Amino acid sequence: MSSAPARRRHGWILALLALAQLVYALDLNIVFVALPEIGSELGFPGQTQQLVVSAYVVFAGGFLLFGGRAADLLGRRRVFVLALVLYAVSSLAGGLAPNAAVIIVARAVQGIGGALLLPATLSLINTIFEEGPRRNRALAVWGGAGASGLTIGALLGGVLTENFGWPAVFFVNVPLAGLVALASLFVIPRDSAQGVRRRFDLPGALSVTAGATLLVFGLVEGPELGWDSPPVIGAFVLAVALLALFALVEARSADPLMPFRLFRNRSLTVGMTVTFVYMATFGVLPYFLTVLMQSVHGYSALQTGLAFLLPSIAIAIGTQLGERFATRVGTRSTLLTGFAVGVLGTAVLAFGFDSEAGYGLLVPGLVVSGVGQGIVWTSMWIAAATGTPAHEQGIANGIASTTLNIGNAIGLAVFTALADLGTEGLTGEALRAATAEGEFLVVLLTAAGMVAGLLVTLTLRRRPAPPAGPDDDAPAGPGDGEEALAAR
């Protein structure tokens, strides 16, 4: 296959994988603005509307390791297509839901689809695009699509809900996911035959999936139900028992779901730790910005979505800078740069959390923090994929994605509890002022938490930047001779 056709083929593959990430990111935000209308029409009490979000988060977090290993053993394209089909079918069910129970089940199935989709997409990128500049570039395009999806989700959710009603935020995923699934059958290489038959490790899969799901359930529902409530305590106790059982099963398994030897790869270990720190710090900022804009300043859902345009553009720019820096100076230096920029920008951003301040005071922090966030996003996935064999990319990305999800759940649980201190019993202007003050402190604490990312990154080995190839400035695309494509 000549160089130009190979590059065009890889370009189409990358476009599909980026579109899949757009669908995934879109679904994270699009439902938020429709929650009040869903609750009103389906008879959700206000305090239970959060279950529409929690059902997705809990099942997505619990099934990520399962999804990663399934991609390795069953085939990355097969799992990728299955995930998109689950997205399309569950979105259709959600839009047609006649009652609260159906929509919660639909969101849970969407969560499982997301848990299959994220590691499958990443493992396709990390096996089709060779390690080095081309993979870095592909991850930057993928990351930029995700950043765009978060903003589009907030905007589209507002527009669809206001003009077509809440079912439209579910229906929009049906044609998108269906078209990507269909196109992937023609564009993405077929899964190659397994040379050696490998066992799935069902006991490990069941124990870790149940344990991770219960852990995320406890973290998500703790602030709502109370940390001392029987369901939350029971979830944590069972989660610890099941995860301990999982460790025992894996230690004795001939073909474990999660081979512990993978953690000898320092790049993966640092990468997964950084994903945890990233989502516990950078990842919670959109939540507090939404509360500031809507609860303190009174923005509408559409105005809030428009306000997120600027930070999303900054994040998208950061993802591209992350690729360029990683290619030229190495992953370690890029992560250090991203976290340093993030600490500075987030500290500046905190001063915009004032009940009397306007959007303009947020802008400098949003831009600088967003650039740092984008740099870290691209480079942390590069770190997590580096040095892992192709046949184990799925589980490696499942591990990193799981720590990403758990980091977000823990970060939100801790920081929302801190932000709410001192707001009990307040109303009106006093509540708005106390909310802004609590969030000011929390945003400063997230900046301090980013310093942990700096310290973890320092343990990453220094590696020389890969030499620039003759086509390193060409449009994003992998090299020729990729084994999966050649084998097709």
Long-range contacts (C-beta under 8 A, 24 or more apart in sequence): 1-480, 1-485, 1-486, 3-480, 6-479, 6-480, 6-482, 6-485, 7-474, 7-475, 7-477, 7-480, 9-187, 9-485, 10-128, 10-129, 10-477, 10-478, 10-482, 10-485, 11-475, 11-476, 11-477, 12-187, 13-124, 13-128, 13-187, 13-188, 14-125, 14-129, 14-138, 14-141, 14-142, 14-476, 14-477, 16-180, 16-183, 16-184, 16-187, 16-188, 17-121, 17-124, 17-125, 17-138, 17-142, 18-141, 18-142, 18-144, 18-145, 19-145, 19-176, 19-180, 20-80, 20-84, 20-117, 20-121, 20-180, 21-121, 21-142, 21-143, 21-145, 21-146, 21-149, 22-145, 22-146, 22-148, 22-149, 22-152, 23-84, 23-87, 23-149, 23-173, 23-176, 23-177, 23-180, 24-114, 24-117, 24-118, 24-121, 24-146, 24-149, 25-145, 25-146, 25-147, 25-148, 25-149, 25-150, 25-153, 26-149, 26-150, 26-152, 26-153, 26-156, 26-172, 26-173, 26-176, 27-56, 27-87, 27-91, 27-110, 27-114, 27-153, 27-173, 28-149, 28-150, 28-153, 29-149, 29-150, 29-153, 29-154, 29-157, 30-153, 30-154, 30-156, 30-157, 30-160, 30-169, 30-172, 31-56, 31-107, 31-157, 31-169, 31-170, 32-154, 32-157, 32-290, 33-154, 33-157, 33-158, 33-161, 33-169, 33-301, 33-304, 33-305, 34-157, 34-160, 34-161, 34-166, 34-169, 37-161, 37-165, 37-166, 38-103, 38-166, 41-166, 42-97, 42-98, 42-99, 42-100, 42-103, 43-99, 43-100, 44-100, 47-224, 48-100, 50-224, 51-100, 51-104, 52-103, 52-104, 52-107, 53-107, 54-217, 54-220, 54-221, 54-224, 55-104, 55-105, 55-107, 55-108, 55-111, 56-107, 56-108, 56-110, 56-111, 56-114, 57-111, 57-216, 57-220, 57-405, 57-409, 58-108, 58-111, 58-213, 58-216, 58-217, 58-220, 59-108, 59-109, 59-111, 59-112, 59-115, 59-213, 60-111, 60-112, 60-114, 60-115, 60-405, 61-111, 61-115, 61-212, 61-213, 61-215, 61-216, 61-402, 61-405, 61-406, 61-409, 62-115, 62-209, 62-210, 62-212, 62-213, 62-214, 62-215, 62-216, 63-111, 63-112, 63-115, 63-116, 63-209, 63-212, 63-213, 64-115, 64-118, 64-119, 64-212, 64-398, 64-401, 64-402, 64-405, 65-205, 65-208, 65-209, 65-212, 65-257, 65-258, 65-395, 65-398, 65-399, 65-402, 66-115, 66-205, 66-208, 66-209, 66-257, 66-398, 67-115, 67-116, 67-117, 67-118, 67-119, 67-120, 67-394, 67-398, 68-119, 68-123, 68-394, 68-395, 68-396, 68-397, 68-398, 68-399, 68-401, 69-200, 69-201, 69-205, 69-257, 69-258, 69-394, 69-395, 69-398, 70-116, 70-120, 70-394, 71-116, 71-119, 71-120, 71-123, 71-393, 71-394, 71-397, 71-398, 72-123, 72-391, 72-392, 72-393, 72-394, 72-395, 73-194, 73-198, 73-200, 73-394, 74-191, 75-191, 76-120, 76-123, 76-124, 76-127, 76-191, 76-394, 77-124, 77-184, 77-185, 77-188, 77-189, 77-190, 77-191, 78-191, 79-116, 79-120, 79-394, 80-116, 80-117, 80-120, 80-121, 80-124, 80-184, 80-188, 81-181, 81-184, 81-185, 82-116, 83-113, 83-114, 83-116, 83-117, 83-120, 84-113, 84-117, 84-177, 84-178, 84-180, 84-181, 84-184, 85-177, 85-178, 85-181, 86-110, 86-112, 86-113, 86-116, 87-113, 87-114, 87-117, 87-173, 87-177, 88-173, 88-174, 88-177, 88-178, 88-181, 91-170, 91-171, 91-172, 91-173, 91-174, 91-177, 92-170, 92-171, 92-174, 94-167, 94-170, 95-167, 95-168, 95-169, 95-170, 95-171, 95-174, 96-167, 106-170, 115-401, 118-397, 118-401, 119-394, 119-395, 119-397, 119-398, 119-401, 120-394, 122-381, 122-385, 122-393, 122-397, 122-401, 123-393, 123-394, 123-396, 123-397, 124-188, 126-385, 126-388, 126-390, 126-393, 126-397, 127-390, 127-393, 127-484, 128-189, 128-478, 128-482, 128-484, 128-485, 129-478, 129-482, 130-478, 130-479, 130-482, 131-385, 131-386, 132-327, 132-466, 133-327, 133-466, 133-468, 133-469, 133-472, 134-476, 134-477, 134-478, 134-479, 135-382, 135-385, 135-478, 136-323, 136-326, 136-327, 136-378, 136-382, 137-323, 137-327, 137-476, 137-477, 138-476, 138-477, 138-478, 139-323, 139-378, 139-381, 139-382, 139-385, 140-319, 140-320, 140-322, 140-323, 140-378, 140-476, 141-476, 143-319, 143-322, 143-374, 143-377, 143-378, 143-381, 144-316, 144-319, 144-320, 146-377, 147-312, 147-315, 147-316, 147-319, 147-374, 147-377, 148-312, 148-316, 150-286, 150-308, 150-312, 151-305, 151-308, 151-309, 151-312, 154-301, 154-304, 154-305, 154-308, 155-302, 155-305, 155-306, 155-308, 155-309, 157-301, 157-305, 158-300, 158-301, 158-302, 158-304, 158-305, 159-302, 161-301, 162-301, 162-302, 189-484, 189-485, 189-487, 189-488, 190-488, 192-484, 192-487, 198-255, 199-254, 199-255, 200-257, 201-249, 201-250, 201-253, 201-255, 201-256, 201-257, 203-249, 203-253, 204-246, 204-249, 204-250, 204-253, 204-256, 204-257, 204-258, 205-257, 207-242, 207-243, 207-245, 207-246, 207-249, 208-242, 208-243, 208-246, 208-257, 208-258, 210-238, 210-242, 211-238, 211-239, 211-240, 211-241, 211-242, 211-243, 211-245, 211-246, 212-239, 212-243, 212-402, 212-406, 214-238, 214-239, 214-242, 215-239, 215-243, 215-406, 216-405, 216-406, 216-409, 219-406, 219-409, 219-410, 219-412, 219-413, 220-409, 220-412, 220-413, 222-413, 223-412, 223-413, 223-416, 223-417, 257-395, 258-395, 258-398, 258-399, 259-392, 259-395, 262-388, 262-392, 262-395, 262-396, 262-399, 265-386, 265-387, 265-388, 266-459, 266-460, 266-461, 267-331, 267-383, 267-384, 267-386, 267-387, 267-460, 267-461, 268-383, 268-384, 268-386, 268-387, 268-388, 268-396, 268-399, 268-400, 270-383, 270-456, 270-457, 270-459, 270-460, 271-380, 271-381, 271-382, 271-383, 271-384, 271-385, 271-386, 271-400, 272-384, 272-399, 272-400, 272-403, 273-403, 273-456, 274-335, 274-376, 274-380, 274-383, 274-453, 274-456, 274-457, 275-380, 275-384, 275-400, 275-401, 275-403, 275-404, 275-407, 276-403, 276-404, 276-406, 276-407, 277-407, 277-449, 277-450, 277-452, 277-453, 277-456, 278-373, 278-376, 278-377, 278-380, 278-404, 278-407, 278-453, 279-404, 279-405, 279-407, 279-408, 279-411, 280-407, 280-408, 280-410, 280-411, 280-414, 280-446, 280-449, 281-342, 281-346, 281-411, 281-446, 281-447, 281-449, 281-450, 281-453, 282-342, 282-346, 282-369, 282-372, 282-373, 282-376, 282-446, 282-450, 283-404, 283-407, 283-408, 283-411, 284-408, 284-411, 284-412, 284-415, 284-446, 285-346, 285-349, 285-369, 285-443, 285-446, 287-412, 287-416, 288-353, 288-415, 288-419, 288-439, 288-442, 288-443, 289-362, 291-419, 291-435, 291-439, 292-353, 292-435, 292-436, 292-439, 295-432, 295-435, 296-355, 296-432, 296-435, 296-436, 297-355, 297-358, 297-359, 307-359, 310-363, 310-366, 310-367, 310-370, 311-366, 311-367, 311-369, 311-370, 312-370, 313-370, 314-366, 314-367, 314-368, 314-369, 314-370, 314-371, 314-373, 314-374, 315-370, 315-371, 315-373, 315-374, 315-377, 316-374, 317-370, 317-371, 317-374, 318-370, 318-371, 318-372, 318-373, 318-374, 318-375, 318-376, 318-377, 318-378, 319-374, 319-375, 319-377, 319-378, 320-374, 320-378, 321-371, 321-374, 321-375, 322-374, 322-375, 322-376, 322-377, 322-378, 322-379, 322-382, 323-378, 325-375, 325-379, 326-378, 326-379, 326-382, 327-465, 327-466, 327-468, 327-472, 328-465, 328-468, 329-465, 330-462, 330-463, 330-464, 330-465, 331-379, 331-382, 331-383, 331-386, 331-460, 331-463, 332-457, 332-460, 332-461, 332-462, 332-463, 334-375, 334-378, 334-379, 334-382, 335-375, 335-376, 335-379, 335-380, 335-383, 335-453, 335-457, 335-460, 336-454, 336-457, 336-458, 337-375, 338-372, 338-373, 338-374, 338-375, 338-376, 338-379, 339-372, 339-376, 339-450, 339-451, 339-453, 339-454, 339-457, 340-372, 340-454, 341-368, 341-369, 341-371, 341-372, 341-375, 342-369, 342-372, 342-373, 342-375, 342-376, 342-447, 342-450, 342-453, 343-372, 343-447, 343-448, 343-450, 343-451, 343-454, 344-368, 344-372, 345-369, 345-370, 345-371, 345-372, 346-372, 346-443, 346-444, 346-446, 346-447, 346-450, 347-444, 347-447, 349-443, 350-440, 350-443, 350-444, 350-447, 351-440, 353-436, 353-437, 353-439, 353-440, 353-443, 354-436, 354-440, 355-429, 355-432, 355-433, 355-435, 355-436, 355-437, 376-453, 383-460, 390-483, 411-446, 411-449, 415-442, 415-445, 415-446, 418-442, 418-445
